[in-house]
C-alpha cells in the first residue's frame, strides 16, 4: 500500500507524484482502488495523464470498453482512438439526479510513473454499477486503454487525473505498488 485519500464534492482529482505512486521506476504495476464512488450527476468516468505535473490533453489516448446491460444478453463495444482522454464507462454511472448508488472498482495501471522511458500508460479494469436509466438495471464494463506508443508525452508521466463527464463526485481511493 502506497497511499490513500478522500475526494469530496470535487470536479476531478489529480493522483500525482511519488507520494501517490512511489519513486519513479520502483513499481512495474499499480493497483488503484476506488471505494464508494458516487456522482452528483449521471455521467461517464474519464481520465487523463499528468506529464511533468501538467494535464496532457493531446490526442494520445486510445481506449476500449466491452460490456453488457442486465436487460439484454448482447455485448456492447465502445472505443476511442487518438482521443483527448480515456473513457472508462459507457451509458453513464447513476448520479444523485437518478438516486445514485455507491460504486466500487479497481484499475491496474502499467507505467504510471515510469521515469525517463517512453513506455505507454496501460490501464485495465472492470466496473459494475446500477445503470442511470433503470432502477433494477445494472451495467458492466471491462476497460482496456493505453496512450500512444513511442510518444514523447510518455517520458515524464507522473500521475493521472480522474473526472466524471458532468457534475462532481465523492470517493475514497488507495494505490498499491506491485514489483514484478
N, C-alpha and C positions, 0 to 999 in steps of 0.2 A: 504494500500500500504506500503510495507516494503522497497523495493529498486528497482533501475532501473540502467541500464548500456548499453554500446555500445561495440560491437565487430567489429573490422576492420581488415580484411585480416588475420584471425587467424586460426590455425590448430585445436584449441579447446578452450573452456572456462571452467574454474572451478568456479562454483557458490557455494561458500563455506563460512561457518561461520555465526555468529549471525548477521553480518551487512547485509547479504542477506536473511536469513531465520528467524531472530528474536531469542530471547533467547530460549535455548533448552526446549522443552516441552510446550511452550506457545501456539502454534497453533496445532490443530488437523489435518488440511489440509492446503495445499498451492496451489495457482494457479500460474502457470508460463506462461507468455505470451511472445511469440516471434513475433516481427513485422519486416517486410521487410527482412526476412531471404533470403540470396542469396549466392549461392555457386560458386566457381571458376571452379569446375568440377562436372559433373553429378555423383551423388553418393547417397547412403542411409545415414540416420541420426542415430547415435548411442549415447549411454550414459553409464557411469559407476559411481558408488557411490564413494564418498571420505569418508574414515574412518580415524578419527584422522588426518585429513589433508593429507592423503596419498591415492593414487589411488588404488582401490581394483579391481584387475584383476583375482581374483579367480573365480571358476565356480559356482557362487551363483545366476546367473541371469536367469530368465525364462520370456519369452515374447510371445505374440500372436499378429498377425496383421490380421485383416479382412478387405477386401476392394474390390474395383471394378475399372475397367478401363471404360472410357466413350465409348470405341469402342466395348464393349461386355456387355451383361446383366449378365454374370457369375460372381459370387463372387469368390475371391481367399482367401486362408488362408496360412499363413506362421508362423512358430513358432520355438522357441529355448528353450531347457530345460537344466538346468545346464550349461549355456553358460558363456563366459567370459565378456559379455557386453549385454546391452539391444539393440535391434534393433527396430527403430520406423517407418521405411518405407520399402517398397518393390518395386523393379523395378525403383528405383532411382528418385531423385528430379532433375529437369533440372538445369544444371550448365552453366557458361559462355561459355563453349565449345559447348553448344547447345542453345544459345540465352536465357540465364537464365531469369527467372521471379522472382519477389519477392513473398514470401510465408509468410502468417501469420498463426500461430497456437497457441493453448494453451494446457497445460497439467495440470492435477490435481494430486498432489503428497500427499500421506499419509505417515507419519512417516519420513519425510526428515531429521529432526533434533530432534530425539526422546528423547535425554538424555541417561539415562542408560538402558532403556528397550531394549528387543531384538525383537521388532516387525519388520516384514519385510517392506521394502520400497515398496509401491504400487503406480503404475502410470497408469492413463487412459488418453486418449486424442484422438484428431482427427486432421488429416491433409488432406487438399485438395490442389492439385497442378497440374500444367501442367506436363505431363509425359515427360521424357527425350527423347523419340524416336518418337514423333509425334507432329506436330505444333498445331493441334487442339485437341489433346487427353489429357484428364485430368485423374487423378488417385486419389482415395480417400482411406484413411487409418483410421481404428479405432484401437487403441492401448490398450492393456491390458498387464501389466507387474508387476512382483514382484521379490524381492530377496527371497532366500530360508527361510522358517520358522525356528525358533529356532536356527539360526546360530549366533555364537559369532561375526561374521562380522557385524551384525545389531546393536550391542550395542552402538557403538561410531560414528555412521554415522553423518557427519557434512555438507555434500553437495553432489553435483553431477557434473560430467564433461560431456559436450556435444561436439560431434565432427562429422564431415562428414567422410564418408568412404574413401574419397580422396580429395585432394586439400584443400583450405581454405574457410572461409565463413565470411559473414558480417551479423549483425543483431542488433536490439535493444531489450532488454529483461526487463521485470518487474515482480517482485514477490509480491504476495498478501498473507496475512495470514488469515485463517478462524478459528475462535474459535467455536467449536461445543459443 
